[in-house]
Amino acid sequence: MIKKVFIVLVVAFLLFLLDQYIKMIFVNGFRYESGCIDLTLAYNKGVAFSMFAFLDEWLKYIQIVLVAVVVFYMLYVSDNRYAIPIGLLLGAATSNIYDRFVHGGVVDMVYWHCGFDFAIFNLADVMIDLAVVWILALSFIFKSGGKYFIK
């Protein structure tokens, strides 16, 4: 358990620092435009696609509770295989929640508009998606006798 918690905290801390560093580059004025992807600053007051923006100040507190419940549950029921994805989830979610306290919304910067307009997002958003897919994959794929099989 100690090893798992250590891995989770190291991964979370490193991702938090990297994500905040990248965000500060954009907060300080960096911009780039191209035919498919623009790198430009935006503040998201909601969650994905600005959903739940109407919750305003409550959203960050709801997210804190949700992240805490998920992380503690995963730490309690899972083995060491889950340490890295839990760390990614914790670091990314913490970084986005931190933005809500400091900037009033999540700092987003990657805007895809090649062929169709897509949501604007950041590194933490991508890491949350990766962590969820990783956790689901670990939850449904088990090693048995040296072979992997789907539950």
Beta strands, then each sheet from edge to edge (+ up, - down):
strand 1: 37-44
strand 2: 106-112
strand 3: 120-121
strand 4: 141-144
strand 5: 147-150
sheet 1: 1+ 2- 3+
sheet 2: 4+ 5-
end
